[in-house]
Amino acid sequence: MIEVTGLVKLFGDRKILHSLNFSVGSGRICGFLGPNGSGKSTTMDILAGLLGPSAGTVKICGFDVVQQSKEVKEQVGYLPDNPPLYKEMKVKDFVTYVAKLRNIPSKIRSSEVERVIEECDVTDVSNRIIGNLSKGYRQRVALCAALVHRPNVLILDEPTEGLDPNQILHIRTLIKKLAKERTVILSSHILSEVQATCDEVVIINQGHIAAKTSIQNDSSKPLFYLYTFASKAENALHWFQQRNYVRSAKPLSQKMNSILVEFGNEFWSESNNESIANVTEQIVHENFPLIGIEEKKEGLEELFFEVIRSQPGHHQIQISPTGELL
Ligand SMILES: Nc1ncnc2c1ncn2[C@@H]1O[C@H](COP(=O)(O)OP(=O)(O)OP(=O)(O)O)[C@@H](O)[C@H]1O
């Protein structure tokens, strides 16, 4: 649904995005996570077809954002950082106006407006002036405008920024509901935001992709295991990568003596004969110098740090006590 290949963006002679590669499959919610100034809004603007790439390609539902920008705009609903709203208009009038701009035929326009107003939970304020609404409601009105033309891909730039905890919860629930029929990419600089809403995450730091990983929100299972070896463990890494029940295996330091392993669902299924004990036994049998195994169950923060730390040449990302990337 979203395919980004070798994406580069220059502003003047400043390189803001350094050859980004990632994709988001149909029906997935992807978090695009990074500190302020890392290039999130620039990437979102390019995906939405509002800004041209300097090099590389971006395809949305198979359409190229440069060559087929009209088709891309039909496929995409975009909620930018500061969504443009006519604050003096009433909610329903505004959404109807956007529907008109989107060339939705007059015969079905009012039913489409009703549909999206209901979908975004703004029915109770549909006759109120936008400027008098709370920020949470205004955000949902902006979502109506982004969705009225039935896009398959929804791009959300920091959708919960500036909202109170109640409104955040409401928007998160709404995003999950909307994602059932669409592909969603949302940017954020808050770890817990991405963890609560997304199936997968791409971490960006200073215009480089620092990590990509899937997120499992089933806290009953450990998400990852960290295997530490007494020395460089290239052979062990290769061994893990060859197992069909291993979803991913990556080295976590330049010394290459720690490997973060993510087991796929089939590993945890009842019919599987493998267990962590079994795997450990096989590793020992192979004479890999294993010195420790650690479960990584407690969320993504630690994992993010380890993955980011392992990126050579990039500044480390700091995290505030409230979980914001700095
Ligand atoms: N039009 C522009 N011209 C020049 N530089 C720009 C322009 N837009 C963005 N930048 C620079 O590009 C870098 C990335 O900005 P961007 O807004 O994409 O980051 P971000 O991750 O979305 O940050 P934030 O979380 O603060 O919104 C920043 O250094 C910014 O100053």
PDBQT file of the ligand as one rigid body, heavy atoms in Angstrom, charges set to zero:
ROOT
HETATM    1  N1  LIG A 401      10.478  24.144   4.090  1.00  0.00    +0.000 N 
HETATM    2  C1  LIG A 401      11.601  23.940   4.753  1.00  0.00    +0.000 A 
HETATM    3  N2  LIG A 401      12.740  24.562   4.434  1.00  0.00    +0.000 NA
HETATM    4  C2  LIG A 401      13.911  24.331   5.085  1.00  0.00    +0.000 A 
HETATM    5  N3  LIG A 401      14.030  23.437   6.093  1.00  0.00    +0.000 NA
HETATM    6  C3  LIG A 401      12.933  22.786   6.469  1.00  0.00    +0.000 A 
HETATM    7  C4  LIG A 401      11.666  22.981   5.828  1.00  0.00    +0.000 A 
HETATM    8  N4  LIG A 401      10.749  22.154   6.427  1.00  0.00    +0.000 NA
HETATM    9  C5  LIG A 401      11.412  21.483   7.386  1.00  0.00    +0.000 A 
HETATM   10  N5  LIG A 401      12.717  21.848   7.423  1.00  0.00    +0.000 N 
HETATM   11  C6  LIG A 401      13.763  21.302   8.310  1.00  0.00    +0.000 C 
HETATM   12  O1  LIG A 401      13.781  19.899   8.123  1.00  0.00    +0.000 OA
HETATM   13  C7  LIG A 401      14.045  19.231   9.352  1.00  0.00    +0.000 C 
HETATM   14  C8  LIG A 401      12.967  18.197   9.605  1.00  0.00    +0.000 C 
HETATM   15  O2  LIG A 401      11.741  18.890   9.840  1.00  0.00    +0.000 OA
HETATM   16  P1  LIG A 401      10.367  18.107  10.054  1.00  0.00    +0.000 P 
HETATM   17  O3  LIG A 401       9.310  19.141  10.313  1.00  0.00    +0.000 OA
HETATM   18  O4  LIG A 401      10.151  17.163   8.931  1.00  0.00    +0.000 OA
HETATM   19  O5  LIG A 401      10.676  17.288  11.376  1.00  0.00    +0.000 OA
HETATM   20  P2  LIG A 401       9.667  16.589  12.381  1.00  0.00    +0.000 P 
HETATM   21  O6  LIG A 401      10.284  15.307  12.762  1.00  0.00    +0.000 OA
HETATM   22  O7  LIG A 401       8.300  16.555  11.812  1.00  0.00    +0.000 OA
HETATM   23  O8  LIG A 401       9.704  17.590  13.609  1.00  0.00    +0.000 OA
HETATM   24  P3  LIG A 401       8.512  17.997  14.622  1.00  0.00    +0.000 P 
HETATM   25  O9  LIG A 401       8.241  16.793  15.454  1.00  0.00    +0.000 OA
HETATM   26  O10 LIG A 401       9.144  19.110  15.406  1.00  0.00    +0.000 OA
HETATM   27  O11 LIG A 401       7.345  18.421  13.795  1.00  0.00    +0.000 OA
HETATM   28  C9  LIG A 401      14.114  20.308  10.422  1.00  0.00    +0.000 C 
HETATM   29  O12 LIG A 401      15.466  20.599  10.659  1.00  0.00    +0.000 OA
HETATM   30  C10 LIG A 401      13.425  21.487   9.777  1.00  0.00    +0.000 C 
HETATM   31  O13 LIG A 401      13.937  22.704  10.275  1.00  0.00    +0.000 OA
ENDROOT
TORSDOF 0
